[in-house]
Amino acid sequence: VFAADTDAGAELIASSQQQAFVALRTGQPGRLPPPVENYRATLGPQGNAILDHVLQCSAIGAPAKVAREIAAFIERAGGRVHTQTPVEQVVIAGGRVTGVRVAGRHIPFSHAIVTMQGPVTARLIPDAPAILRTRLADWPYLGVVCALLVLDRPLSGAWTVNICDRSIPMTAVVETTSFIDPADVGGHHLVYVPKYTAPGSRWFTTSDDEIRTTWIAALKQMFPSFSESWIRQFIDSRERYVEPIHRIGAGPVPGFATGVDGLHFASTAHIYPALSNGEAVTRHARHVVDELLRLPRAAALTSSTNTRVSHAAVTATP
């Protein structure tokens, strides 16, 4: 997957890997080359044929195009993708999964893979054994209230400033554009200012105006030269279950096999002690797919349903 703000930007990023593929297939391997605009237009029939073959399972473009291409790949493999279709319940009867309930309608499946946070998963499986639901519901998480500031200039020049001063209500200041070129994000300077906190924290019910006022005041305390006039846009987002906590002696989180026939659980809580960054999540997803393919009834048809509350996927195989 190669994604950027624009299709052209993504094609530019992808061109480095495309050059490497062509060089390798034509007996000229080497280091990853810098990107080249309109690279494919410079190739002859052989080079384009090579890329057509190796990029059959790729998605290149702006986010909307990438989403369409991933959906098209799933559909070519025999699957179906459902959007704006929140799952109300994973239905369990007789000790096994029988389907999912969506908008009051039961859709039959023999397997369901739940990829959401433990407490959310517990709410989706009311007919699962109580011991499983309790373990999932009680697994502790940190939530996050995160502000994105789109600025017209740099703030600190540092990628990450971790905050230990208790008078500052945030956890860190992450200036993404000290690491990536602002030109790649429309000339803006992007600063993420998160506060990790307990799921029941008052910050989750605080108004947007109070979040903005509090965050800006703290940034002025940290960076005296900072001015509110630098802000092009201020966006805050909140999620109660983000970072799973692994307490000493707590035992393992419920695994992929839950003990309920057809019910599988795959979560970032399984990524431990590694950090749950993008690379680790991708690696874990590959592991989950391998586990799924080992199942005796692993099927070709996969339905992915995005929930509005958790912004995660419940995936079921018939």
Disulfide bonds with the S-S distance in Angstrom:
none
